[in-house]
Amino acid sequence: MTPVESREPLPERQVALVDLLDRLLSGGVVITGDIVLSIADIDLVRISLRALIVSVSSENRPAVTVQERGND
């Protein structure tokens, strides 16, 4: 069997910004960056930034009730 080749472009899909953010946050996003402050080619300050952004579903977190906290 030979695969069928299609020369037609795929149709464009409109994706809402909310849907895009939901997809990104469900899997997680890592943002990294470096900032270097220098004078006359001498590095004075170097800052490395890393951020992990994910969504937290409420069903995975244990709930603390008032009764549980009162038993101390």
N, C-alpha and C positions, 0 to 999 in steps of 0.2 A: 504494500500500500504506500502511496505517496501522499504527503500532507497537502492539503488544499491551501494555496497561497492566496491571500486576499490583498488587493492593492488599494482597497477603500480605507480611508482613515476611520478610526474609531469615533463614534459620536461623542460630542462634548457632554460632560456631566456637570451640572451645577451643584456645588456642595456649599451648604450654609456654613458660616463661620462657627456657629455653635456646634455643628456636627464635627467639624474639623478639630476644634478644641477638645471635644469629647473623645474622639479617637486618639488624639495625642496624649491626653491625660490618663486614659485607661491603660495605656502601655507605659507611660512615663516619658519624661523628657529630661535630658541632661544638658545644661548650659554651662559652658566653660569659657574663660577668658583670662587674658594676662594684660596687666598694665605695668609699664616700666616708665619711671620718671628719670630722665637723665639730663645732665648739663655737660656740654663739651665732650660728648661721647663717653661720659662716665656715668654708669648706672648708679643712681642714688637710692631709689625705692623700687622694689618689684613686688607686685601684688598679684596673686593667683586666685581667681574666683571660680568656684564650682557650685552649681545649684542643681538639685534633683527635685523635679516637680512632678508629683503624681496625685491622683485622686484617691481619697480614702473613702471606702464604702462603709456606711454605718453598720451594716450587718456583720462585718468582720471585727468590729471593736466590741469588747465586753462592756456591757452597760453596768453602771454602778447605781444602785437604788438607794434611797434614803434609809431603808431598813438595814441594808448591809453596812452602811457607814456608821450606824448607831450602835452596832454590836461591839465596838472597840473596848 
